[in-house]
């Protein structure tokens, strides 16, 4: 019997594991990318799942236009500017006045366009002229608008991201794959309508009669612009966001795809240019597909309703209890927590809350007061820190003395 069993066992052990049984780390190590830098993250939880040179500064090229879109939408909302209101387009935005090799929506003298049309001009043909027109709608100069973009980058803690102009044509714009992936996550949370309104639109016709001066309304030089993001319409679930290219950066891509309630964001920077304009975009898209395939194969997002959180006990304070909550930037609290788990996990979830003992006033808001831990049948899923939601000043002499007595007899250190 042994003569049959052991050779059979050795044969079974020698068989390659099915891909689904490979660990995510092992399979990630086998991904061969053309890009110098890449990151994949979960758009709901923010968990970074894959990284290659994530902090390498590289010019974003036309990925810059996503920040331009964010600033434009934010400023329009703040100033009460309607997206469909047409306005005269300044001379600086005319296509003839853009740098050589610019991508264009072909703005010309005498035309009027709405902010919505200009944002389509950013998203579909990636128009540098559209970027200039948008910048001058909200700022006195292009440089002033770039300063607004940098203010937003600092607000989002993008410390290595800097912009000198809004189109991405300058090699002096910089970002990293990690920071830009995090920005894309924020962008989609703040502007989810852009997926339908701009990033998945397949084509855009400009100019039309209503964009032309009266004497030319009957003969507009109509152009059909088509979406530059190759994955949209070809990769299952892909719905954005942007491609980019300048010589100094190579081919870049910020891609988003959603399947079954899970959305991943992949940012790919620095696909080499030596293979030319034909192969560069194909290598860029191949990198995006490989990373998104890997992410969807190995991970998914789960959403877990938060339990009721009891206040934390504070000793020797003006208040004896204070409310606790996850960190202020925790996604989707208080409705639910979004977590990234490996495929096959997260079906039956339980939790445990452990509060710290001996918390003494005075305490500032945001003090760690405990931990909420989620489990499934395979073990721990995630730990969520619980922080005090308000400051607790020191109590008066009687409160401090009384709590000291209670702590002594309760064995609280």
Secondary structure, DSSP 8 states (H G I E B T S, - for coil): -HHHHHHHHHHHHHS---GGGS-HHHHHHT---SSSEEEEEETTT--EEEEESTT--B--GGGHHHHHHHHHHHHHHHHT--TT-EEE--GGGSGGGS-TT-------TT-EEEHHHHHHHHHSS--HHHHHHHHHHHSSSHHHHHHHHHHHHHHTT-TT-B-SSSSS--TT-BB-HHHHHHHHHHHHHH-THHIIIIIT--EEEE--GGGS-GGGGGG---EEEE---TTTTTSTTEEEEEEEEETTTEEEEEEEEEETTEEEEEEEEEE-STTHHHHHHHHHHHHHHHHHHHHHHHEEEEEEE------EE-BSBSSSEE-EES-TT-TTTTTEEEEEEETT--SS-EEEEEE-S--BSSB-TT-EEEEEEEEETTEEEEEEEEEESS-B-B--HHHHHHHHHHHHHHT--
